[in-house]
Amino acid sequence: MLEVEVKFPVSDWSRLHDQLATLAAQPRGSHEEIDTYFNALPPGRDFAQTDEALRIRRVNADAWLTYKGPKLDAATKTRLEVEVPLGNGHRAPTDLARVLELLGYRPVAVVRKTRQTLTLTYGGWTVNVCLDEVAEVGRFVELEVVATPEQLDAARAAVLELAGRLGLTQPERRSYLQLLLQRGEQG
């Protein structure tokens, strides 16, 4: 499946809310998202060469992300192991960050946003509408549908037509991370 998405900067939330209401958009809630982005330090690592492993293990409905460090001696399989539960709880993001850092990844930036989500039907598609207030970056609306590769052209046409109907004319192709990092370079 493909996420067919377009994003636009928005200065007037009230006008957009009014337009979405005329299209019978249904509110789905609001929440905060904190995205920590990581990048590898050069030149990166080859797990086969460093004797490390990263895996996802599933047991029934449970799953874990596991990092295994290099074996510490020739007689045993003793190695550092960090296992991250992928269920609910605050520990998973902290442990996952530790795994990534052990793998040579470092945090690049944290993007914080408040996201209000709505859905509507347009042109036969279920469209997810996300109204994002991104700290240090600004306000944006994202329009998204999920489609198969064969439906890509039709999905793209529907999303772009909806954007035009909403008066959204200046798409933003850069990610929130790119926008945040570019702002930091300029400031």
Number of C-alpha atoms within 10 A of each C-alpha: 10 14 15 20 18 19 22 18 18 17 11 9 13 9 13 17 14 13 15 18 13 9 15 14 20 15 15 12 9 14 10 13 13 10 13 15 14 16 14 15 12 8 7 11 13 10 14 8 8 11 12 18 15 17 11 13 14 11 7 6 6 10 15 17 18 19 23 20 20 17 15 11 9 7 7 8 10 13 15 13 15 18 20 21 19 17 12 7 8 8 12 17 14 10 17 19 18 17 22 17 16 14 20 16 18 17 13 13 15 16 19 19 21 17 20 17 19 19 20 18 13 16 14 9 16 13 24 20 25 21 25 24 18 18 14 14 19 15 19 20 24 20 21 23 21 17 17 12 11 10 13 17 12 13 25 18 13 20 22 18 15 17 20 12 11 16 12 18 12 12 15 15 12 10 10 21 18 13 17 19 17 12 12 10 8 6 6
